[in-house]
């Protein structure tokens, strides 16, 4: 098998960057795309020179396709993943892995039974900014991590997104929408979590859409829009996280890691680049650290390429299913803790992803990515 043949299911807003970036990598080819609206799939196929535009059923039945990239809405993630696996295809999905733990467990169980791979976004932790941050921690620049903070706060999607409804339904909300970026970043930097606690609320039970084409329509909010959580890591560190669609303005950092010897300011985990700032206990100020790894532009699809190499090599991909499930378990754990008024002890864990080799970039990716 020289190249992994890929089909994309879901041709919405996020699909363009996957279609565009696929041409950067020679380990996989997108050969087909599908959408509930077949005309939209045909439009993407024409725009990005994709050979076939299908219904989802036809794509799943195509024997040429080895892997499905699942870009559907969160409530459909598990359904499409299970169908792909039943069809004998590896699957790489957008975040979150599924809307519930039970659905995600079904996906992982079926993949194991079939001997297939599951990968999942986000892959931003493979970018130059977070990989540089990982190297600084691994090399001891801040000593042992003792605390972290993570903040993702704004006032929701109804002012700009053409179809904002699903952000306020089960599987959506600020935690399930953006939490995967922040939590995956923290796991990649500090390893797995053993327990969490949290408080959640719905501040605005109804939202009014002010974007087109649904201007003026009302959205009933069915999932928490303000989530404050605490994470206890196996390495002893404690992190605080806030995700909110109820905040108009703030001046809080994206992510900071604080250690026994200093502090690290980590870039936006929804991006691949920098900046990365370091300040040790004996420094007079913050230092802007040059990035040690490539992939600093919008490199969505990097996780697909890394997974394709892993499939061909028989290795575990870095953006793999167990990591994505641990993220999901943590996010749902905040909700469970809020509802039960007690800590949630994580039933899951994951292996801290192996860092990418220093100096990896677009030109040497094929040679370096295999250094697991």
N, C-alpha and C positions, 0 to 999 in steps of 0.2 A: 504494500500500500504506500504509494509515493506521496499523495496528498489526501487530506481529509475533505470529502465532499460534504458541503453544508447546505441545509435549507433553513430559511428564516420564516418563523410563524409570528405574525404580528407586524404590520407595516405602518405603525403609528409614528409619533414624533421622534422617538429615540432611535428608530431604525436607520435613519439617514447616516448617522455617524458609524454604525456597524457596517453598512454597505460601503461607505467611503473608505474606512480604514482597513477593510478586508484586503484591499489591493496592496497594502503595505507588506503583507506577509505571504511567503511562498509555501507555507505548510498547510494551508486550507484554501478552498475556493467556495464561494457562495454560488451555487448552481441553480437555486430555486427559491421562491418566496411565496408566501400564502397569507391571506387575510380574510376575515369575515366578509369584507367588501372586496370582491374579486377585482373590480376596477382599480382600487387603490393598489393592490398587488401588481397589476399590469403596469400601472404608472411608475411604480418603483423599479420594476424590471426594465422598463424602457430607459428610465433616467440613469440607472446604474449598470446597465448592460448585463442583466441577469438573464440566463437562458430561458427559464421557465417561470410562469406565474400560475399558481395552482389554487385550488381549494385546499384547506388543511388536510382533508381526507386523502386527496390525491398525492399531496406531498409526503404524507406518512407512508403511503403505499409504494413510493418510488424506490426501487432497490439500489439506485445509484447513490442515494443520500446516506452518509455515515453518521452525521450529527445534526441535531436540530438546535438552532438558537431560538429560544423561547422569549419573545418580546411582547407577550400578551399582558393584559391588566392583571394585577396581583391575584384576584379571585379565580383566575383561570390558569395560574402557573402550574399547579399540581395536575390538573386535568390534562393539559397539553404535555407535560413531562411524562406522565404515566402512559399516554398514548404513544409518545415517541419511543419510550423504553419497550413497550409491548410490541412495537414495530421493529425492534432490534437496533435502535439508533441511540447513540450517546446523546446527552442533552446538556446544553449550557443555557442557563436562564437569567433573565433580569432579576433584580432583587424585589421582594424577599423570595426565599426558596419556595414558600407556600404561604397561604393565609393562616394555617393552623399547624400545630405540631403534628397532629394526627395525619394530615395530608402529606406533610414533609416526610414523616416516617415511612409512609407507603412508598414514596418515591425512592428513598434510599434503600428500602428493603427490596423493591423490585429490581433496582439497578444491580444490587449485589447478587440476586438470584440469576440475573441475566448475564452477569459478567461485563456490565457496561459502566461507563464513566458518567458521573454527574458533576458539573461545574456550575458556578453561580457568580453573578456580579455581587458586589462591586469588584472591579479589578484595579481600581485607583491605587490600592496599597502596593501595587507592583510598579507604580510610577516613580520617577526620580526623587520627588519630594519626600515621600514616606519611606522609600528605601534608604535615602540618606539619613533620615531620622532613625531608622532601625539600626544602621551601622554605628551611629553616634552612641546609641544606648548599648549595643553589643560591645563596643570598644571601651565602655566605662566612663565616658565623658561626663555623665551626670551621676555616676555611682549607681547604687541600687535604686530602682524606681520605688517611690513610697506613695505617690499620689498623682492623680490626673484629673483634669477637667475637660469637658466637651460641651459645646453650646451650638445648637442649630435653632435659630429663633427668627421667625418672620410672621406675616399675617395671612398666609395661605395662598392658594393658587387661583382663586376665582376671578382675580383681577387681570390675569394674562393667559391662562391655559385655555385652549379651545374646548376641551372636554374635562372640566375639573371635578365632575361628580365623584369619580372613584376615589379621589383623595380623601373623601369624607365617609367612605363606606368601609366595611370589614376588610382588613388587609391593607387599608390605607392609613391615613393619619400621619402626623409628623414622625412618629417613631418608626412605623413600618415603611414609610416612604424614604426618609433620610437617615434614620437610625442605622441602617446597615452600613453606610459609609463610615460613620463615626465609630461604631462598635467594631467593625472589621479592622479599622485602623488601630484601635486600641489592642485588639487581640494579636494583630501582627507585630505590634511593638512590645507587648508585655505578656503574651500568652493567655491561656484560658482563664475563665472566671468560675468561682465555686458557688457564690450566692449573690442574690440581688435583693434590693427592696425598692419601693417606689410609690409615688402618689400620682394619680391621673384625674383629669376632669375634662368636661366639655363646657367651655366658656360661652360659646355662641351656638345654641342648638340649631339655628338656621342660618344659612349663608345665601347672599344674593350674588349671582354671577354678573360681572360687569365687563366680561370679555365677549368677543364675538366667536361663534355665531349664536350663542345661547344667552345673550344679554337680557337681564331681567328675570331669568328663571331662578327658582328657589332650590336650595339643596338642604335636605334634612341631614344633619350631622349624626352619624351612627357609631363613631369611634372616637376615643379621646383625642382632644386637640392640644392638650397641655400635659406633658409627661416629665416628671422629675424623678430621676433614678440614682441609685448608688450601687456600684459594682465592687465586690471583694474578689481580688485576683488570687490565684494560687501562689504567686510570688510574694504575696503579702501587701501589695499596693491596694489602695482604695481609690476609686474614681467616682466623680459626680458627673451626671449628664442631664441636660435639659434639651428636649425637643418640643417646639411650640409653633402652632399656627395662630397663636393668640397675642403675639407681641408686635407692637408697631415699630419700635426702634430699640437698639441696644448697642453697647460698645464692648461686648465681651469677646474674648479670643475664641478661635475655632477649637483648638486642642492645645493643651499644655501638659507636659510630663515633668514632674518634680522628683528629684532624686536626692540621695544623701550627699552628693557633691555639687549639685547645680540643677538648672532648669532648662527645658527644651521647649521652644515654641514651634509647633507642628503646623504645616500648611493645611489649607482647606482640604478635607478628605474627599470632597467631591471633585477634586482636580488632581492632575498627575504631577504638577511641578512644585515650585517653592512658593514663597521663601521659607527657609529653615533658619531659626535663630537659636543660639546657644549662649547661656551665661552660667559660668561656673561660680562657685562660692568666692573665689579669689579674683574674679574679673570685675573691672570697673563698670562695664556695660555689656550690652548684648552684641554678639558677633553674628554677622550674616554669613552662613556657612555655604561654600560652593557645593553644588550638587555632585554627588559621586556616581550617579547613575543617569542614564538617558530616559527616554520616554517622558518628557516633561510637557508636551503639548496634549491636546485631547486625544488620548490613545485608547479609547474604548474599543474593545476587541482584542486588546493585548492578552486578556485572560483566555479568550478563545484560542489564540495562537499558542499560548503556553500549554493549554490543555491538549491541543492537537499534537504538540511535541510529546507530551506525557503519554498520550494514547499510543503513539508510534513506538515510544521507548518502553512501554509497560510500567511507567512510574505513576505516582500519585500527583495530580496537578496541584498547584499552590492554591488556586481559588476553587477549592473542592467542596463537595457536598457536606461533609461533616463539619467543616468550618462554617458554612452557610446555615446548617442546622443549629449549631451552637449560638450563632447570632440570633436566629429566630427564637430559640429557647430563652435567651436573655431578654429579648424584647417582650415576649409574652409574659415573662417572669415579672416585669415591672407592673403589668396589668394585674397579674395574679396577686402580687404582694399588696397592691392598693385595695383590691377587693376583699382580701382575707385579713388585712391588718397585721401581716407578719412577713418575715423574710421568706424568699423562695430559694430553696436549695436546688441548684442546677442538677438535673438528671443527665445532662449531656456534658461532653467536653470535646476538645479538639487538639490536634497537634499544632503548635505554633508554626506557621508557614516558614519554610526555609527561605532565607533572604536570597535575592538575585545576586549574581556575581557583580562586583564593583566594575564599573566601566561599561556595562552592557548598554547597547544602544541599537538603533535600527539596523546599522550595518553589520554588526557582529552577533545579532540576536540568535541566529540559527546555531552558531558555534557555542555560545555561552549559556543559553537557556537550559541546556542539559546538565549543568553542574548542580545537581540536586544535593 
